[in-house]
Amino acid sequence: MPTNITSRVINILIVLVVALISVFGVSPSRWFDHNLSFIQRTNLHPGIDMVGGVSLVYQIQATPGTNDPNLAIDVMTALKRRVDPDGLKNLVWRPEGNTRLEIQMPLSPEAALAPEIKKNFNAALQALDGTNVRQDQVLSAVEQLTGAARDARLAMLASDSPARKALFAELATAWDQFQNLSQKINQSASPDAATIAAARAAQEKYQSLQSGIEATDWQSVQYQQILEEANSDDPDKAKAGQTKIDDLKKQYADFPSRLKAMDGISSHFKDYLSVQNAVTGAEDLERLLQGSGVLEFHIMADTVTANPSDLQTMEQRLQPGRQRPASATG
């Protein structure tokens, strides 16, 4: 009876692929992505001895007169709940006795890229915030400048937003009306009621228009929250987030610089998500653990890829008398 070798090979490959997906939890497309390292392709989490990283040893200050044998374990549980409740940061927690706790942070594959990615993303956020104006800037131009100087300043503040240009023009007109009427009233020994009423109306209009200045702003943190919603694993949330983005683009269709800034944030957002919670150095880890006292501070480097001069500097800094001081006590 003939044997169908091809079907057997196909079945074996299918079983192998399913097994690999089950073990590593990544899609097969990642295995062949040349832009990813082997660790990133397999989604493995190697220890500090393999990839280097940071190790902090904390001394726990127990209450005088007490000797709780589970103190270090209890502190570890509390810190884990606050710092890494879902266990996604690949932190290693090691109680040492009942008053010492070592926390190791192996460097993630994205650690080297994270600073640049975060820098680019923050620059994109600043670009969006740069399309905003402060109320005092606009009012200062309206009230303290006149003629061509005021027009030029307001045009700069309005940027390429027609809505702002129209609003600022209304503000300038209302202010001028109020000033002219106020001057007329002050120069008259007995101003008529109509002039006083007109001046009051001009003043009220000017004040009501001021609230529209901040209404033309859009904070980058708000757009970031919408992007997070649009990239949610929940299909309903993702759909709602995308709808909000589409609505914003319609709203600012006549504001090219703001649309460009929003697109800039969107283009960097997925890269930022991959390193958003990445702990890339001692400062990040200490910030997460703020509230406990550092007894010892160690940096463990990858001697294969690290720069020898950097290693020498690192060793010098760790010599007695040159250790970093404790940032807090707990």
C-alpha positions as CSV (number, residue, x, y, z in Angstrom):
1,M,0.0,0.0,0.0
2,P,1.6,3.4,-1.0
3,T,2.6,5.8,1.7
4,N,1.6,9.5,1.3
5,I,4.8,11.1,2.6
6,T,3.7,14.6,1.6
7,S,0.6,14.6,3.8
8,R,2.6,13.3,6.7
9,V,5.1,16.1,6.4
10,I,2.4,18.7,6.2
11,N,0.7,17.3,9.3
12,I,4.0,17.3,11.2
13,L,4.7,20.9,10.2
14,I,1.2,21.9,11.3
15,V,1.6,20.3,14.7
16,L,5.0,21.9,15.0
17,V,3.7,25.4,14.2
18,V,0.8,25.0,16.7
19,A,3.2,23.8,19.3
20,L,5.6,26.7,18.8
21,I,2.8,29.2,19.0
22,S,1.5,27.6,22.2
23,V,5.0,27.7,23.8
24,F,6.2,31.1,22.7
25,G,2.9,32.9,22.3
26,V,3.9,34.8,19.1
27,S,2.7,34.7,15.5
28,P,4.8,32.9,13.0
29,S,5.5,36.1,11.1
30,R,7.7,37.3,13.9
31,W,10.0,34.3,13.5
32,F,11.0,35.6,10.0
33,D,11.2,39.3,10.9
34,H,14.9,40.3,10.3
35,N,14.4,43.5,12.3
36,L,13.9,41.5,15.5
37,S,16.5,39.7,17.6
38,F,16.2,36.0,18.4
39,I,14.9,36.9,21.9
40,Q,12.2,39.2,20.4
41,R,11.2,36.6,17.8
42,T,10.7,33.9,20.5
43,N,9.3,36.2,23.2
44,L,11.6,34.6,25.7
45,H,12.6,36.4,28.9
46,P,16.2,35.7,29.7
47,G,17.7,36.4,33.1
48,I,20.1,39.1,34.2
49,D,23.0,36.7,33.8
50,M,22.4,36.3,30.1
51,V,21.5,39.8,29.0
52,G,22.8,42.0,31.8
53,G,20.6,44.5,33.7
54,V,20.2,46.1,37.1
55,S,20.0,44.7,40.6
56,L,18.8,46.6,43.6
57,V,19.2,45.2,47.1
58,Y,16.8,46.9,49.6
59,Q,17.2,46.9,53.4
60,I,13.8,46.7,55.1
61,Q,13.6,48.8,58.2
62,A,11.5,46.7,60.6
63,T,9.7,48.2,63.5
64,P,12.0,48.1,66.6
65,G,11.3,45.2,68.8
66,T,9.7,43.1,66.1
67,N,11.1,40.0,64.3
68,D,8.7,39.0,61.6
69,P,10.2,36.1,59.6
70,N,7.9,36.9,56.7
71,L,8.7,40.6,56.5
72,A,10.7,40.4,53.3
73,I,8.1,38.2,51.6
74,D,5.3,40.6,52.7
75,V,7.2,43.6,51.4
76,M,7.9,41.8,48.1
77,T,4.2,40.9,47.7
78,A,3.2,44.6,48.3
79,L,5.8,45.9,45.9
80,K,5.0,43.4,43.2
81,R,1.3,44.4,43.5
82,R,2.2,48.1,43.0
83,V,5.1,47.8,40.5
84,D,4.3,44.9,38.3
85,P,0.9,43.4,39.1
86,D,0.6,41.5,35.8
87,G,4.2,40.3,35.8
88,L,5.0,41.9,32.5
89,K,8.2,43.6,33.4
90,N,10.3,40.4,33.8
91,L,11.4,41.5,37.3
92,V,13.1,38.9,39.5
93,W,12.2,39.2,43.2
94,R,14.5,37.5,45.8
95,P,13.9,37.8,49.6
96,E,17.2,37.5,51.5
97,G,16.4,36.6,55.1
98,N,13.6,38.6,56.6
99,T,15.0,42.2,56.2
100,R,16.6,42.2,52.7
101,L,15.0,42.1,49.3
102,E,16.9,41.9,46.0
103,I,15.1,43.0,42.8
104,Q,16.7,42.1,39.5
105,M,15.7,43.8,36.2
106,P,17.1,42.0,33.2
107,L,17.4,44.4,30.2
108,S,14.6,43.9,27.8
109,P,15.4,43.5,24.0
110,E,13.8,47.0,23.5
111,A,16.0,48.6,26.3
112,A,18.5,50.0,23.8
113,L,15.8,51.4,21.5
114,A,13.4,52.7,24.2
115,P,15.1,56.1,25.0
116,E,15.1,57.1,21.3
117,I,11.6,55.9,20.8
118,K,10.3,57.8,23.8
119,K,12.3,60.9,22.8
120,N,10.6,60.8,19.3
121,F,7.2,60.2,20.8
122,N,7.6,63.0,23.3
123,A,8.7,65.4,20.5
124,A,5.6,64.5,18.6
125,L,3.5,65.3,21.7
126,Q,5.2,68.6,22.1
127,A,4.5,69.4,18.4
128,L,0.8,69.0,19.0
129,D,0.9,71.1,22.2
130,G,2.7,73.7,20.1
131,T,-0.4,74.2,18.1
132,N,-2.1,75.5,21.2
133,V,-2.2,79.1,22.4
134,R,-2.5,80.7,25.8
135,Q,-5.3,83.1,26.6
136,D,-2.9,85.6,28.0
137,Q,-0.8,85.7,24.8
138,V,-3.9,86.5,22.7
139,L,-5.3,89.1,25.1
140,S,-1.9,90.8,25.5
141,A,-1.7,91.2,21.7
142,V,-5.3,92.4,21.4
143,E,-5.1,94.9,24.3
144,Q,-1.5,96.2,24.1
145,L,-0.8,96.2,20.3
146,T,-2.5,98.2,17.5
147,G,-2.5,98.3,13.8
148,A,-0.2,96.2,11.7
149,A,1.8,95.0,14.8
150,R,-1.3,93.5,16.4
151,D,-2.5,92.0,13.1
152,A,0.9,90.3,12.7
153,R,1.0,89.0,16.2
154,L,-2.5,87.6,16.1
155,A,-1.8,86.0,12.7
156,M,1.2,84.2,14.2
157,L,-0.9,83.0,17.2
158,A,-3.7,81.9,14.9
159,S,-1.3,79.9,12.8
160,D,-3.2,78.2,9.9
161,S,-6.5,77.9,11.7
162,P,-9.3,79.9,10.0
163,A,-11.5,79.5,13.1
164,R,-8.8,81.1,15.3
165,K,-8.3,83.9,12.8
166,A,-12.0,84.7,12.9
167,L,-12.2,84.5,16.7
168,F,-9.2,86.8,17.1
169,A,-10.6,89.3,14.7
170,E,-13.8,89.4,16.7
171,L,-11.9,89.8,19.9
172,A,-10.0,92.8,18.4
173,T,-13.2,94.4,17.1
174,A,-15.0,94.0,20.4
175,W,-12.0,95.4,22.4
176,D,-11.7,98.4,20.1
177,Q,-15.4,99.1,20.4
178,F,-15.3,98.9,24.1
179,Q,-12.2,101.2,24.3
180,N,-13.8,103.7,21.9
181,L,-17.1,103.8,23.8
182,S,-15.2,104.0,27.2
183,Q,-13.2,106.9,26.0
184,K,-16.3,108.7,24.8
185,I,-18.0,108.1,28.1
186,N,-14.9,109.4,30.0
187,Q,-14.8,112.5,27.9
188,S,-18.4,113.3,28.3
189,A,-19.6,115.2,31.4
190,S,-23.0,113.5,31.0
191,P,-22.8,110.4,28.9
192,D,-26.2,109.2,27.5
193,A,-27.7,105.8,28.5
194,A,-27.4,104.4,25.0
195,T,-23.6,104.9,25.0
196,I,-23.2,103.3,28.4
197,A,-25.4,100.4,27.4
198,A,-23.4,99.9,24.2
199,A,-20.1,100.0,26.1
200,R,-21.4,97.4,28.6
201,A,-22.5,95.2,25.7
202,A,-19.1,95.5,24.0
203,Q,-17.4,94.6,27.2
204,E,-19.6,91.6,27.8
205,K,-19.1,90.4,24.3
206,Y,-15.3,90.7,24.6
207,Q,-15.4,88.7,27.9
208,S,-17.6,86.0,26.4
209,L,-15.3,85.6,23.4
210,Q,-12.3,85.0,25.6
211,S,-13.6,81.5,26.6
212,G,-13.4,80.5,22.9
213,I,-9.6,80.8,22.9
214,E,-9.0,77.7,25.0
215,A,-11.7,75.9,23.1
216,T,-9.5,76.0,20.0
217,D,-6.8,74.0,21.9
218,W,-6.3,70.3,21.9
219,Q,-4.0,68.7,24.5
220,S,-1.6,66.0,23.4
221,V,-2.5,63.9,26.5
222,Q,-6.1,63.8,25.3
223,Y,-5.1,62.5,21.9
224,Q,-2.8,59.9,23.5
225,Q,-5.7,58.6,25.5
226,I,-7.8,58.3,22.3
227,L,-4.9,56.4,20.6
228,E,-4.7,54.0,23.5
229,E,-8.4,53.4,23.2
230,A,-8.1,52.9,19.4
231,N,-5.3,50.3,20.0
232,S,-7.2,48.4,22.6
233,D,-7.6,44.7,22.4
234,D,-11.3,45.2,23.0
235,P,-12.9,45.5,19.6
236,D,-15.6,47.8,20.8
237,K,-13.2,50.2,22.5
238,A,-10.9,50.1,19.5
239,K,-13.8,51.0,17.2
240,A,-14.9,53.8,19.5
241,G,-11.4,55.2,19.6
242,Q,-11.0,55.1,15.8
243,T,-14.4,56.9,15.5
244,K,-13.1,59.7,17.8
245,I,-9.9,60.0,15.7
246,D,-12.0,60.3,12.5
247,D,-14.2,62.9,14.1
248,L,-11.1,64.9,15.2
249,K,-9.7,64.8,11.7
250,K,-13.0,66.2,10.4
251,Q,-13.0,68.8,13.1
252,Y,-9.5,70.0,12.3
253,A,-9.7,69.5,8.5
254,D,-9.0,73.2,8.0
255,F,-6.1,73.2,10.5
256,P,-3.2,71.6,8.6
257,S,-0.5,72.0,11.2
258,R,-2.6,70.3,13.9
259,L,-3.5,67.4,11.6
260,K,0.2,67.0,10.8
261,A,1.1,67.0,14.5
262,M,-1.7,64.4,15.2
263,D,-0.3,62.2,12.4
264,G,3.1,62.5,13.9
265,I,1.9,61.2,17.2
266,S,0.0,58.3,15.5
267,S,3.1,57.3,13.5
268,H,5.2,56.9,16.6
269,F,2.5,55.5,18.9
270,K,2.9,51.8,18.2
271,D,6.6,51.9,18.7
272,Y,6.0,53.8,21.9
273,L,3.5,51.2,23.1
274,S,6.2,48.5,22.8
275,V,8.5,50.4,25.2
276,Q,5.9,52.4,27.2
277,N,6.4,50.3,30.3
278,A,9.9,49.2,29.6
279,V,12.3,49.6,32.6
280,T,15.5,50.6,30.8
281,G,17.8,51.5,33.7
282,A,18.3,52.0,37.4
283,E,16.5,55.3,37.4
284,D,13.3,53.7,36.0
285,L,13.5,50.9,38.5
286,E,14.1,53.2,41.4
287,R,11.2,55.4,40.3
288,L,8.9,52.4,40.3
289,L,10.1,51.4,43.7
290,Q,10.0,54.8,45.2
291,G,9.2,54.5,48.9
292,S,11.8,51.9,49.9
293,G,15.4,52.5,51.0
294,V,18.3,51.3,48.8
295,L,21.0,49.5,50.7
296,E,23.1,48.4,47.8
297,F,23.1,49.3,44.1
298,H,24.6,47.0,41.4
299,I,24.8,47.2,37.7
300,M,25.4,43.9,35.9
301,A,26.6,44.4,32.3
302,D,26.8,42.1,29.3
303,T,30.6,41.8,29.0
304,V,30.2,40.6,25.4
305,T,28.5,43.6,23.9
306,A,29.2,46.3,26.4
307,N,31.9,49.0,25.8
308,P,35.0,48.1,27.9
309,S,35.5,51.8,28.9
310,D,31.9,51.9,30.1
311,L,32.5,48.7,32.2
312,Q,35.6,50.3,33.8
313,T,33.7,53.5,34.7
314,M,30.9,51.4,36.1
315,E,33.3,49.4,38.3
316,Q,34.8,52.7,39.6
317,R,31.5,54.1,40.5
318,L,30.7,50.9,42.5
319,Q,33.8,51.1,44.7
320,P,33.3,51.7,48.4
321,G,32.6,55.4,49.1
322,R,31.3,56.0,45.6
323,Q,28.0,54.2,45.9
324,R,24.9,56.2,45.1
325,P,23.1,57.4,48.2
326,A,19.7,55.9,49.2
327,S,16.9,57.7,47.6
328,A,14.3,56.9,50.2
329,T,13.6,54.8,53.3
330,G,10.9,52.4,54.0
